[in-house]
Every structure is written in C-alpha cells, then in structure tokens.
C-alpha cells in the first residue's frame, strides 16, 4: 500500500443521546471530545439515536395516514382488487 494516503484509524466511543448506550469501535474520526469508558479514555461521537432506541428497529414505528390517502386509494382502485365470487 502507498504510504501517506490512508487516514489514521483508531478506537472511538459512540454514545447515543436518546438512551445513553455506549460502545467502542474503530473509526477515522479521532478528534471528538475525550470521555472515559471502561477505565480508558476515548474520543467520543454523540449520535441522536441508535439501533436500541430507534423506532424502526424496536418495532414501535407507527404509520400515520394523513388526509385519508388509504381511503382515497381504495376508492379509486378497490374495484380492481376485490375478489369476484
């Protein structure tokens, strides 16, 4: 590999702002605020949500039908999807 063209990679702590979950992984973003985790100091990146608290991953996601779009679709195309006796 060529020298001097690859970014420096190191251990970084990621912290979720919603549920305060923390984990350490490798990243090239090494200039975050230093915080202690399990007795060691790591640069820290703060995320809005993580997979522990995001509605998509926790099955708490809700779909809101605004302006009756489902009913409008069923009025227009319901006659094509109904089963014939």
PyMOL Python script that loads the backbone (N, CA, C, O; Angstrom):
from pymol import cmd

cmd.read_pdbstr("""\
ATOM      1  N   UNK A   1       0.838  -1.188   0.000  1.00  0.00           N
ATOM      2  CA  UNK A   1       0.000   0.000   0.000  1.00  0.00           C
ATOM      3  C   UNK A   1       0.881   1.249   0.000  1.00  0.00           C
ATOM      4  O   UNK A   1       1.988   1.238   0.539  1.00  0.00           O
ATOM      5  N   UNK A   2       0.391   2.298  -0.594  1.00  0.00           N
ATOM      6  CA  UNK A   2       1.123   3.554  -0.612  1.00  0.00           C
ATOM      7  C   UNK A   2       1.078   4.198   0.764  1.00  0.00           C
ATOM      8  O   UNK A   2       0.059   4.138   1.451  1.00  0.00           O
ATOM      9  N   UNK A   3       2.156   4.798   1.155  1.00  0.00           N
ATOM     10  CA  UNK A   3       2.216   5.470   2.452  1.00  0.00           C
ATOM     11  C   UNK A   3       1.715   6.904   2.315  1.00  0.00           C
ATOM     12  O   UNK A   3       1.941   7.566   1.302  1.00  0.00           O
ATOM     13  N   UNK A   4       1.025   7.367   3.363  1.00  0.00           N
ATOM     14  CA  UNK A   4       0.600   8.757   3.410  1.00  0.00           C
ATOM     15  C   UNK A   4      -0.731   9.070   2.749  1.00  0.00           C
ATOM     16  O   UNK A   4      -1.157  10.225   2.781  1.00  0.00           O
ATOM     17  N   UNK A   5      -1.408   8.099   2.153  1.00  0.00           N
ATOM     18  CA  UNK A   5      -2.685   8.413   1.502  1.00  0.00           C
ATOM     19  C   UNK A   5      -3.882   7.867   2.276  1.00  0.00           C
ATOM     20  O   UNK A   5      -5.021   8.224   1.972  1.00  0.00           O
ATOM     21  N   UNK A   6      -3.649   7.012   3.267  1.00  0.00           N
ATOM     22  CA  UNK A   6      -4.742   6.413   4.021  1.00  0.00           C
ATOM     23  C   UNK A   6      -4.953   7.159   5.332  1.00  0.00           C
ATOM     24  O   UNK A   6      -3.979   7.560   5.969  1.00  0.00           O
ATOM     25  N   UNK A   7      -6.215   7.358   5.756  1.00  0.00           N
ATOM     26  CA  UNK A   7      -6.465   8.050   7.024  1.00  0.00           C
ATOM     27  C   UNK A   7      -6.083   7.169   8.212  1.00  0.00           C
ATOM     28  O   UNK A   7      -6.060   5.942   8.117  1.00  0.00           O
ATOM     29  N   UNK A   8      -5.787   7.824   9.323  1.00  0.00           N
ATOM     30  CA  UNK A   8      -5.458   7.113  10.549  1.00  0.00           C
ATOM     31  C   UNK A   8      -6.731   6.542  11.149  1.00  0.00           C
ATOM     32  O   UNK A   8      -7.753   7.224  11.220  1.00  0.00           O
ATOM     33  N   UNK A   9      -6.668   5.302  11.578  1.00  0.00           N
ATOM     34  CA  UNK A   9      -7.825   4.617  12.144  1.00  0.00           C
ATOM     35  C   UNK A   9      -7.523   4.292  13.601  1.00  0.00           C
ATOM     36  O   UNK A   9      -6.405   3.897  13.934  1.00  0.00           O
ATOM     37  N   UNK A  10      -8.524   4.457  14.475  1.00  0.00           N
ATOM     38  CA  UNK A  10      -8.330   4.166  15.891  1.00  0.00           C
ATOM     39  C   UNK A  10      -9.633   3.862  16.588  1.00  0.00           C
ATOM     40  O   UNK A  10     -10.698   3.896  15.971  1.00  0.00           O
ATOM     41  N   UNK A  11      -9.557   3.564  17.873  1.00  0.00           N
ATOM     42  CA  UNK A  11     -10.751   3.255  18.658  1.00  0.00           C
ATOM     43  C   UNK A  11     -11.477   4.540  19.041  1.00  0.00           C
ATOM     44  O   UNK A  11     -10.863   5.509  19.487  1.00  0.00           O
ATOM     45  N   UNK A  12     -12.796   4.528  18.858  1.00  0.00           N
ATOM     46  CA  UNK A  12     -13.648   5.681  19.164  1.00  0.00           C
ATOM     47  C   UNK A  12     -14.879   5.175  19.899  1.00  0.00           C
ATOM     48  O   UNK A  12     -15.425   4.122  19.568  1.00  0.00           O
ATOM     49  N   UNK A  13     -15.311   5.934  20.899  1.00  0.00           N
ATOM     50  CA  UNK A  13     -16.532   5.609  21.638  1.00  0.00           C
ATOM     51  C   UNK A  13     -17.707   6.334  20.984  1.00  0.00           C
ATOM     52  O   UNK A  13     -17.627   7.532  20.712  1.00  0.00           O
ATOM     53  N   UNK A  14     -18.791   5.609  20.735  1.00  0.00           N
ATOM     54  CA  UNK A  14     -20.023   6.203  20.239  1.00  0.00           C
ATOM     55  C   UNK A  14     -21.044   6.174  21.362  1.00  0.00           C
ATOM     56  O   UNK A  14     -21.187   5.168  22.056  1.00  0.00           O
ATOM     57  N   UNK A  15     -21.765   7.296  21.540  1.00  0.00           N
ATOM     58  CA  UNK A  15     -22.762   7.397  22.612  1.00  0.00           C
ATOM     59  C   UNK A  15     -24.064   7.898  22.018  1.00  0.00           C
ATOM     60  O   UNK A  15     -24.091   8.880  21.276  1.00  0.00           O
ATOM     61  N   UNK A  16     -25.163   7.195  22.362  1.00  0.00           N
ATOM     62  CA  UNK A  16     -26.496   7.578  21.898  1.00  0.00           C
ATOM     63  C   UNK A  16     -27.049   8.652  22.839  1.00  0.00           C
ATOM     64  O   UNK A  16     -27.044   8.473  24.057  1.00  0.00           O
ATOM     65  N   UNK A  17     -27.522   9.760  22.278  1.00  0.00           N
ATOM     66  CA  UNK A  17     -28.069  10.835  23.099  1.00  0.00           C
ATOM     67  C   UNK A  17     -29.440  10.481  23.660  1.00  0.00           C
ATOM     68  O   UNK A  17     -29.835  11.027  24.690  1.00  0.00           O
ATOM     69  N   UNK A  18     -30.174   9.584  23.011  1.00  0.00           N
ATOM     70  CA  UNK A  18     -31.516   9.233  23.459  1.00  0.00           C
ATOM     71  C   UNK A  18     -31.516   8.266  24.637  1.00  0.00           C
ATOM     72  O   UNK A  18     -32.177   8.512  25.646  1.00  0.00           O
ATOM     73  N   UNK A  19     -30.774   7.167  24.509  1.00  0.00           N
ATOM     74  CA  UNK A  19     -30.826   6.133  25.549  1.00  0.00           C
ATOM     75  C   UNK A  19     -29.511   5.987  26.313  1.00  0.00           C
ATOM     76  O   UNK A  19     -29.410   5.142  27.202  1.00  0.00           O
ATOM     77  N   UNK A  20     -28.504   6.793  25.982  1.00  0.00           N
ATOM     78  CA  UNK A  20     -27.205   6.828  26.661  1.00  0.00           C
ATOM     79  C   UNK A  20     -26.443   5.502  26.537  1.00  0.00           C
ATOM     80  O   UNK A  20     -25.597   5.209  27.382  1.00  0.00           O
ATOM     81  N   UNK A  21     -26.721   4.704  25.515  1.00  0.00           N
ATOM     82  CA  UNK A  21     -25.964   3.487  25.251  1.00  0.00           C
ATOM     83  C   UNK A  21     -24.604   3.881  24.697  1.00  0.00           C
ATOM     84  O   UNK A  21     -24.504   4.799  23.883  1.00  0.00           O
ATOM     85  N   UNK A  22     -23.549   3.185  25.138  1.00  0.00           N
ATOM     86  CA  UNK A  22     -22.199   3.493  24.662  1.00  0.00           C
ATOM     87  C   UNK A  22     -21.526   2.221  24.163  1.00  0.00           C
ATOM     88  O   UNK A  22     -21.749   1.141  24.710  1.00  0.00           O
ATOM     89  N   UNK A  23     -20.693   2.348  23.113  1.00  0.00           N
ATOM     90  CA  UNK A  23     -19.908   1.238  22.609  1.00  0.00           C
ATOM     91  C   UNK A  23     -18.655   1.787  21.945  1.00  0.00           C
ATOM     92  O   UNK A  23     -18.616   2.947  21.536  1.00  0.00           O
ATOM     93  N   UNK A  24     -17.638   0.951  21.843  1.00  0.00           N
ATOM     94  CA  UNK A  24     -16.358   1.330  21.252  1.00  0.00           C
ATOM     95  C   UNK A  24     -16.159   0.551  19.968  1.00  0.00           C
ATOM     96  O   UNK A  24     -16.373  -0.660  19.930  1.00  0.00           O
ATOM     97  N   UNK A  25     -15.751   1.242  18.921  1.00  0.00           N
ATOM     98  CA  UNK A  25     -15.457   0.623  17.633  1.00  0.00           C
ATOM     99  C   UNK A  25     -14.373   1.444  16.942  1.00  0.00           C
ATOM    100  O   UNK A  25     -13.955   2.479  17.461  1.00  0.00           O
ATOM    101  N   UNK A  26     -13.926   1.001  15.804  1.00  0.00           N
ATOM    102  CA  UNK A  26     -12.889   1.743  15.088  1.00  0.00           C
ATOM    103  C   UNK A  26     -13.515   2.768  14.158  1.00  0.00           C
ATOM    104  O   UNK A  26     -14.598   2.566  13.610  1.00  0.00           O
ATOM    105  N   UNK A  27     -12.796   3.879  13.996  1.00  0.00           N
ATOM    106  CA  UNK A  27     -13.260   4.951  13.130  1.00  0.00           C
ATOM    107  C   UNK A  27     -12.060   5.807  12.730  1.00  0.00           C
ATOM    108  O   UNK A  27     -11.003   5.750  13.359  1.00  0.00           O
ATOM    109  N   UNK A  28     -12.239   6.593  11.685  1.00  0.00           N
ATOM    110  CA  UNK A  28     -11.205   7.545  11.288  1.00  0.00           C
ATOM    111  C   UNK A  28     -11.451   8.916  11.897  1.00  0.00           C
ATOM    112  O   UNK A  28     -10.613   9.808  11.762  1.00  0.00           O
ATOM    113  N   UNK A  29     -12.575   9.098  12.559  1.00  0.00           N
ATOM    114  CA  UNK A  29     -12.922  10.366  13.205  1.00  0.00           C
ATOM    115  C   UNK A  29     -12.359  10.342  14.626  1.00  0.00           C
ATOM    116  O   UNK A  29     -13.033   9.887  15.551  1.00  0.00           O
ATOM    117  N   UNK A  30     -11.146  10.820  14.802  1.00  0.00           N
ATOM    118  CA  UNK A  30     -10.441  10.720  16.076  1.00  0.00           C
ATOM    119  C   UNK A  30     -10.370  12.038  16.838  1.00  0.00           C
ATOM    120  O   UNK A  30      -9.647  12.128  17.830  1.00  0.00           O
ATOM    121  N   UNK A  31     -11.106  13.071  16.398  1.00  0.00           N
ATOM    122  CA  UNK A  31     -10.971  14.384  17.029  1.00  0.00           C
ATOM    123  C   UNK A  31     -12.172  14.766  17.894  1.00  0.00           C
ATOM    124  O   UNK A  31     -12.450  15.953  18.062  1.00  0.00           O
ATOM    125  N   UNK A  32     -12.881  13.795  18.439  1.00  0.00           N
ATOM    126  CA  UNK A  32     -14.020  14.095  19.304  1.00  0.00           C
ATOM    127  C   UNK A  32     -13.584  14.409  20.723  1.00  0.00           C
ATOM    128  O   UNK A  32     -12.406  14.293  21.062  1.00  0.00           O
ATOM    129  N   UNK A  33     -14.539  14.806  21.548  1.00  0.00           N
ATOM    130  CA  UNK A  33     -14.274  15.091  22.961  1.00  0.00           C
ATOM    131  C   UNK A  33     -13.892  13.795  23.665  1.00  0.00           C
ATOM    132  O   UNK A  33     -14.525  12.765  23.433  1.00  0.00           O
ATOM    133  N   UNK A  34     -12.892  13.823  24.502  1.00  0.00           N
ATOM    134  CA  UNK A  34     -12.415  12.625  25.194  1.00  0.00           C
ATOM    135  C   UNK A  34     -13.319  12.322  26.388  1.00  0.00           C
ATOM    136  O   UNK A  34     -13.618  13.206  27.191  1.00  0.00           O
ATOM    137  N   UNK A  35     -13.754  11.058  26.495  1.00  0.00           N
ATOM    138  CA  UNK A  35     -14.556  10.593  27.622  1.00  0.00           C
ATOM    139  C   UNK A  35     -14.029   9.241  28.065  1.00  0.00           C
ATOM    140  O   UNK A  35     -13.442   8.500  27.277  1.00  0.00           O
ATOM    141  N   UNK A  36     -14.245   8.929  29.333  1.00  0.00           N
ATOM    142  CA  UNK A  36     -13.798   7.656  29.875  1.00  0.00           C
ATOM    143  C   UNK A  36     -14.867   6.589  29.664  1.00  0.00           C
ATOM    144  O   UNK A  36     -16.057   6.843  29.854  1.00  0.00           O
ATOM    145  N   UNK A  37     -14.433   5.396  29.270  1.00  0.00           N
ATOM    146  CA  UNK A  37     -15.320   4.256  29.084  1.00  0.00           C
ATOM    147  C   UNK A  37     -14.545   3.005  29.470  1.00  0.00           C
ATOM    148  O   UNK A  37     -13.511   2.696  28.878  1.00  0.00           O
ATOM    149  N   UNK A  38     -15.047   2.295  30.456  1.00  0.00           N
ATOM    150  CA  UNK A  38     -14.428   1.079  30.964  1.00  0.00           C
ATOM    151  C   UNK A  38     -12.965   1.293  31.335  1.00  0.00           C
ATOM    152  O   UNK A  38     -12.113   0.454  31.042  1.00  0.00           O
ATOM    153  N   UNK A  39     -12.680   2.424  31.982  1.00  0.00           N
ATOM    154  CA  UNK A  39     -11.351   2.716  32.503  1.00  0.00           C
ATOM    155  C   UNK A  39     -10.363   3.297  31.510  1.00  0.00           C
ATOM    156  O   UNK A  39      -9.212   3.529  31.880  1.00  0.00           O
ATOM    157  N   UNK A  40     -10.754   3.543  30.271  1.00  0.00           N
ATOM    158  CA  UNK A  40      -9.857   4.117  29.269  1.00  0.00           C
ATOM    159  C   UNK A  40     -10.483   5.360  28.668  1.00  0.00           C
ATOM    160  O   UNK A  40     -11.706   5.498  28.658  1.00  0.00           O
ATOM    161  N   UNK A  41      -9.656   6.264  28.168  1.00  0.00           N
ATOM    162  CA  UNK A  41     -10.111   7.488  27.526  1.00  0.00           C
ATOM    163  C   UNK A  41     -10.219   7.267  26.017  1.00  0.00           C
ATOM    164  O   UNK A  41      -9.293   6.760  25.385  1.00  0.00           O
ATOM    165  N   UNK A  42     -11.363   7.655  25.451  1.00  0.00           N
ATOM    166  CA  UNK A  42     -11.599   7.528  24.014  1.00  0.00           C
ATOM    167  C   UNK A  42     -12.173   8.835  23.482  1.00  0.00           C
ATOM    168  O   UNK A  42     -12.889   9.528  24.205  1.00  0.00           O
ATOM    169  N   UNK A  43     -11.872   9.189  22.223  1.00  0.00           N
ATOM    170  CA  UNK A  43     -12.627  10.277  21.590  1.00  0.00           C
ATOM    171  C   UNK A  43     -14.069   9.817  21.424  1.00  0.00           C
ATOM    172  O   UNK A  43     -14.317   8.657  21.094  1.00  0.00           O
ATOM    173  N   UNK A  44     -15.021  10.716  21.650  1.00  0.00           N
ATOM    174  CA  UNK A  44     -16.432  10.337  21.684  1.00  0.00           C
ATOM    175  C   UNK A  44     -17.221  11.017  20.579  1.00  0.00           C
ATOM    176  O   UNK A  44     -17.074  12.214  20.336  1.00  0.00           O
ATOM    177  N   UNK A  45     -18.063  10.233  19.911  1.00  0.00           N
ATOM    178  CA  UNK A  45     -19.002  10.744  18.923  1.00  0.00           C
ATOM    179  C   UNK A  45     -20.405  10.558  19.498  1.00  0.00           C
ATOM    180  O   UNK A  45     -20.742   9.466  19.955  1.00  0.00           O
ATOM    181  N   UNK A  46     -21.227  11.607  19.481  1.00  0.00           N
ATOM    182  CA  UNK A  46     -22.586  11.542  20.013  1.00  0.00           C
ATOM    183  C   UNK A  46     -23.561  11.409  18.853  1.00  0.00           C
ATOM    184  O   UNK A  46     -23.534  12.204  17.914  1.00  0.00           O
ATOM    185  N   UNK A  47     -24.425  10.395  18.924  1.00  0.00           N
ATOM    186  CA  UNK A  47     -25.438  10.139  17.898  1.00  0.00           C
ATOM    187  C   UNK A  47     -26.818  10.487  18.446  1.00  0.00           C
ATOM    188  O   UNK A  47     -27.036  10.413  19.655  1.00  0.00           O
ATOM    189  N   UNK A  48     -27.755  10.865  17.572  1.00  0.00           N
ATOM    190  CA  UNK A  48     -29.118  11.159  18.018  1.00  0.00           C
ATOM    191  C   UNK A  48     -29.823   9.902  18.502  1.00  0.00           C
ATOM    192  O   UNK A  48     -30.368   9.877  19.606  1.00  0.00           O
ATOM    193  N   UNK A  49     -29.815   8.863  17.683  1.00  0.00           N
ATOM    194  CA  UNK A  49     -30.458   7.605  18.043  1.00  0.00           C
ATOM    195  C   UNK A  49     -29.562   6.452  17.622  1.00  0.00           C
ATOM    196  O   UNK A  49     -28.707   6.597  16.748  1.00  0.00           O
ATOM    197  N   UNK A  50     -29.768   5.313  18.251  1.00  0.00           N
ATOM    198  CA  UNK A  50     -29.026   4.104  17.891  1.00  0.00           C
ATOM    199  C   UNK A  50     -30.030   2.992  17.603  1.00  0.00           C
ATOM    200  O   UNK A  50     -31.238   3.219  17.656  1.00  0.00           O
ATOM    201  N   UNK A  51     -29.545   1.815  17.306  1.00  0.00           N
ATOM    202  CA  UNK A  51     -30.450   0.712  16.983  1.00  0.00           C
ATOM    203  C   UNK A  51     -31.222   0.222  18.202  1.00  0.00           C
ATOM    204  O   UNK A  51     -32.217  -0.485  18.044  1.00  0.00           O
ATOM    205  N   UNK A  52     -30.795   0.577  19.419  1.00  0.00           N
ATOM    206  CA  UNK A  52     -31.524   0.174  20.627  1.00  0.00           C
ATOM    207  C   UNK A  52     -32.776   1.011  20.862  1.00  0.00           C
ATOM    208  O   UNK A  52     -33.729   0.534  21.478  1.00  0.00           O
ATOM    209  N   UNK A  53     -32.788   2.251  20.379  1.00  0.00           N
ATOM    210  CA  UNK A  53     -33.929   3.127  20.681  1.00  0.00           C
ATOM    211  C   UNK A  53     -34.637   3.669  19.431  1.00  0.00           C
ATOM    212  O   UNK A  53     -35.641   4.368  19.565  1.00  0.00           O
ATOM    213  N   UNK A  54     -34.150   3.371  18.234  1.00  0.00           N
ATOM    214  CA  UNK A  54     -34.792   3.869  17.017  1.00  0.00           C
ATOM    215  C   UNK A  54     -36.097   3.106  16.776  1.00  0.00           C
ATOM    216  O   UNK A  54     -36.107   1.880  16.887  1.00  0.00           O
ATOM    217  N   UNK A  55     -37.193   3.791  16.450  1.00  0.00           N
ATOM    218  CA  UNK A  55     -38.492   3.130  16.275  1.00  0.00           C
ATOM    219  C   UNK A  55     -38.501   2.047  15.201  1.00  0.00           C
ATOM    220  O   UNK A  55     -39.254   1.081  15.323  1.00  0.00           O
ATOM    221  N   UNK A  56     -37.707   2.172  14.176  1.00  0.00           N
ATOM    222  CA  UNK A  56     -37.689   1.163  13.122  1.00  0.00           C
ATOM    223  C   UNK A  56     -37.168  -0.173  13.654  1.00  0.00           C
ATOM    224  O   UNK A  56     -37.703  -1.225  13.305  1.00  0.00           O
ATOM    225  N   UNK A  57     -36.144  -0.142  14.484  1.00  0.00           N
ATOM    226  CA  UNK A  57     -35.533  -1.363  14.991  1.00  0.00           C
ATOM    227  C   UNK A  57     -36.252  -1.925  16.211  1.00  0.00           C
ATOM    228  O   UNK A  57     -36.101  -3.109  16.513  1.00  0.00           O
ATOM    229  N   UNK A  58     -37.027  -1.111  16.918  1.00  0.00           N
ATOM    230  CA  UNK A  58     -37.721  -1.576  18.125  1.00  0.00           C
ATOM    231  C   UNK A  58     -39.172  -1.955  17.854  1.00  0.00           C
ATOM    232  O   UNK A  58     -39.897  -2.288  18.791  1.00  0.00           O
ATOM    233  N   UNK A  59     -39.612  -1.915  16.603  1.00  0.00           N
ATOM    234  CA  UNK A  59     -40.989  -2.227  16.202  1.00  0.00           C
ATOM    235  C   UNK A  59     -42.018  -1.323  16.870  1.00  0.00           C
ATOM    236  O   UNK A  59     -43.145  -1.753  17.113  1.00  0.00           O
ATOM    237  N   UNK A  60     -41.658  -0.097  17.169  1.00  0.00           N
ATOM    238  CA  UNK A  60     -42.588   0.879  17.731  1.00  0.00           C
ATOM    239  C   UNK A  60     -42.924   1.960  16.704  1.00  0.00           C
ATOM    240  O   UNK A  60     -43.479   3.006  17.041  1.00  0.00           O
ATOM    241  N   UNK A  61     -42.579   1.686  15.454  1.00  0.00           N
ATOM    242  CA  UNK A  61     -42.837   2.627  14.389  1.00  0.00           C
ATOM    243  C   UNK A  61     -44.320   2.636  14.058  1.00  0.00           C
ATOM    244  O   UNK A  61     -44.936   1.576  13.944  1.00  0.00           O
ATOM    245  N   UNK A  62     -44.888   3.797  13.905  1.00  0.00           N
ATOM    246  CA  UNK A  62     -46.301   3.917  13.551  1.00  0.00           C
ATOM    247  C   UNK A  62     -46.417   4.651  12.223  1.00  0.00           C
ATOM    248  O   UNK A  62     -45.630   5.547  11.916  1.00  0.00           O
ATOM    249  N   UNK A  63     -47.400   4.259  11.455  1.00  0.00           N
ATOM    250  CA  UNK A  63     -47.670   4.909  10.190  1.00  0.00           C
ATOM    251  C   UNK A  63     -48.924   5.757  10.353  1.00  0.00           C
ATOM    252  O   UNK A  63     -49.965   5.272  10.797  1.00  0.00           O
ATOM    253  N   UNK A  64     -48.813   7.008   9.995  1.00  0.00           N
ATOM    254  CA  UNK A  64     -49.929   7.933  10.139  1.00  0.00           C
ATOM    255  C   UNK A  64     -50.509   8.205   8.759  1.00  0.00           C
ATOM    256  O   UNK A  64     -49.800   8.642   7.853  1.00  0.00           O
ATOM    257  N   UNK A  65     -51.800   7.944   8.606  1.00  0.00           N
ATOM    258  CA  UNK A  65     -52.485   8.190   7.348  1.00  0.00           C
ATOM    259  C   UNK A  65     -52.970   9.631   7.355  1.00  0.00           C
ATOM    260  O   UNK A  65     -53.944   9.956   8.035  1.00  0.00           O
ATOM    261  N   UNK A  66     -52.308  10.483   6.614  1.00  0.00           N
ATOM    262  CA  UNK A  66     -52.707  11.882   6.558  1.00  0.00           C
ATOM    263  C   UNK A  66     -53.609  12.108   5.362  1.00  0.00           C
ATOM    264  O   UNK A  66     -53.338  11.630   4.260  1.00  0.00           O
ATOM    265  N   UNK A  67     -54.641  12.814   5.584  1.00  0.00           N
ATOM    266  CA  UNK A  67     -55.599  13.228   4.548  1.00  0.00           C
ATOM    267  C   UNK A  67     -56.302  12.049   3.898  1.00  0.00           C
ATOM    268  O   UNK A  67     -56.725  12.161   2.747  1.00  0.00           O
ATOM    269  N   UNK A  68     -56.445  10.923   4.588  1.00  0.00           N
ATOM    270  CA  UNK A  68     -57.215   9.795   4.083  1.00  0.00           C
ATOM    271  C   UNK A  68     -56.678   9.184   2.809  1.00  0.00           C
ATOM    272  O   UNK A  68     -57.455   8.822   1.926  1.00  0.00           O
ATOM    273  N   UNK A  69     -55.388   9.061   2.694  1.00  0.00           N
ATOM    274  CA  UNK A  69     -54.785   8.563   1.455  1.00  0.00           C
ATOM    275  C   UNK A  69     -55.122   7.099   1.201  1.00  0.00           C
ATOM    276  O   UNK A  69     -55.295   6.692   0.052  1.00  0.00           O
ATOM    277  N   UNK A  70     -55.216   6.306   2.265  1.00  0.00           N
ATOM    278  CA  UNK A  70     -55.561   4.896   2.083  1.00  0.00           C
ATOM    279  C   UNK A  70     -56.989   4.785   1.554  1.00  0.00           C
ATOM    280  O   UNK A  70     -57.250   4.010   0.634  1.00  0.00           O
ATOM    281  N   UNK A  71     -57.909   5.552   2.128  1.00  0.00           N
ATOM    282  CA  UNK A  71     -59.290   5.507   1.671  1.00  0.00           C
ATOM    283  C   UNK A  71     -59.407   6.013   0.237  1.00  0.00           C
ATOM    284  O   UNK A  71     -60.179   5.470  -0.553  1.00  0.00           O
ATOM    285  N   UNK A  72     -58.652   7.042  -0.097  1.00  0.00           N
ATOM    286  CA  UNK A  72     -58.673   7.568  -1.449  1.00  0.00           C
ATOM    287  C   UNK A  72     -58.173   6.516  -2.441  1.00  0.00           C
ATOM    288  O   UNK A  72     -58.735   6.367  -3.526  1.00  0.00           O
ATOM    289  N   UNK A  73     -57.128   5.794  -2.071  1.00  0.00           N
ATOM    290  CA  UNK A  73     -56.609   4.726  -2.927  1.00  0.00           C
ATOM    291  C   UNK A  73     -57.639   3.614  -3.096  1.00  0.00           C
ATOM    292  O   UNK A  73     -57.847   3.119  -4.204  1.00  0.00           O
ATOM    293  N   UNK A  74     -58.283   3.224  -2.000  1.00  0.00           N
ATOM    294  CA  UNK A  74     -59.274   2.150  -2.067  1.00  0.00           C
ATOM    295  C   UNK A  74     -60.488   2.559  -2.884  1.00  0.00           C
ATOM    296  O   UNK A  74     -61.071   1.717  -3.567  1.00  0.00           O
ATOM    297  N   UNK A  75     -60.889   3.822  -2.837  1.00  0.00           N
ATOM    298  CA  UNK A  75     -61.999   4.289  -3.661  1.00  0.00           C
ATOM    299  C   UNK A  75     -61.639   4.215  -5.145  1.00  0.00           C
ATOM    300  O   UNK A  75     -62.465   3.830  -5.973  1.00  0.00           O
ATOM    301  N   UNK A  76     -60.409   4.585  -5.471  1.00  0.00           N
ATOM    302  CA  UNK A  76     -60.001   4.606  -6.880  1.00  0.00           C
ATOM    303  C   UNK A  76     -59.724   3.219  -7.437  1.00  0.00           C
ATOM    304  O   UNK A  76     -60.117   2.905  -8.560  1.00  0.00           O
ATOM    305  N   UNK A  77     -59.041   2.382  -6.642  1.00  0.00           N
ATOM    306  CA  UNK A  77     -58.569   1.118  -7.176  1.00  0.00           C
ATOM    307  C   UNK A  77     -59.140  -0.095  -6.452  1.00  0.00           C
ATOM    308  O   UNK A  77     -58.740  -1.222  -6.747  1.00  0.00           O
ATOM    309  N   UNK A  78     -60.048   0.098  -5.530  1.00  0.00           N
ATOM    310  CA  UNK A  78     -60.623  -1.008  -4.786  1.00  0.00           C
ATOM    311  C   UNK A  78     -61.420  -1.954  -5.650  1.00  0.00           C
ATOM    312  O   UNK A  78     -61.458  -3.156  -5.383  1.00  0.00           O
ATOM    313  N   UNK A  79     -62.051  -1.438  -6.674  1.00  0.00           N
ATOM    314  CA  UNK A  79     -62.853  -2.296  -7.545  1.00  0.00           C
ATOM    315  C   UNK A  79     -61.989  -3.287  -8.313  1.00  0.00           C
ATOM    316  O   UNK A  79     -62.486  -4.330  -8.738  1.00  0.00           O
ATOM    317  N   UNK A  80     -60.696  -2.981  -8.502  1.00  0.00           N
ATOM    318  CA  UNK A  80     -59.808  -3.885  -9.209  1.00  0.00           C
ATOM    319  C   UNK A  80     -59.212  -4.953  -8.303  1.00  0.00           C
ATOM    320  O   UNK A  80     -58.774  -6.002  -8.775  1.00  0.00           O
ATOM    321  N   UNK A  81     -59.197  -4.685  -7.003  1.00  0.00           N
ATOM    322  CA  UNK A  81     -58.566  -5.634  -6.074  1.00  0.00           C
ATOM    323  C   UNK A  81     -59.569  -6.515  -5.360  1.00  0.00           C
ATOM    324  O   UNK A  81     -59.170  -7.461  -4.680  1.00  0.00           O
ATOM    325  N   UNK A  82     -60.863  -6.241  -5.489  1.00  0.00           N
ATOM    326  CA  UNK A  82     -61.872  -7.076  -4.815  1.00  0.00           C
ATOM    327  C   UNK A  82     -61.954  -8.428  -5.496  1.00  0.00           C
ATOM    328  O   UNK A  82     -61.829  -8.525  -6.717  1.00  0.00           O
ATOM    329  N   UNK A  83     -62.165  -9.476  -4.705  1.00  0.00           N
ATOM    330  CA  UNK A  83     -62.287 -10.828  -5.238  1.00  0.00           C
ATOM    331  C   UNK A  83     -63.694 -11.013  -5.810  1.00  0.00           C
ATOM    332  O   UNK A  83     -64.682 -10.579  -5.217  1.00  0.00           O
ATOM    333  N   UNK A  84     -63.762 -11.651  -6.945  1.00  0.00           N
ATOM    334  CA  UNK A  84     -65.050 -11.901  -7.577  1.00  0.00           C
ATOM    335  C   UNK A  84     -65.569 -13.257  -7.110  1.00  0.00           C
ATOM    336  O   UNK A  84     -64.791 -14.201  -6.978  1.00  0.00           O
ATOM    337  N   UNK A  85     -66.885 -13.367  -6.856  1.00  0.00           N
ATOM    338  CA  UNK A  85     -67.436 -14.637  -6.375  1.00  0.00           C
ATOM    339  C   UNK A  85     -67.446 -15.711  -7.448  1.00  0.00           C
ATOM    340  O   UNK A  85     -67.881 -16.834  -7.193  1.00  0.00           O
TER     341      UNK A  85
END
""", "prot")
cmd.dss("prot")
cmd.show_as("cartoon", "prot")
cmd.util.cbc("prot")
cmd.orient("prot")
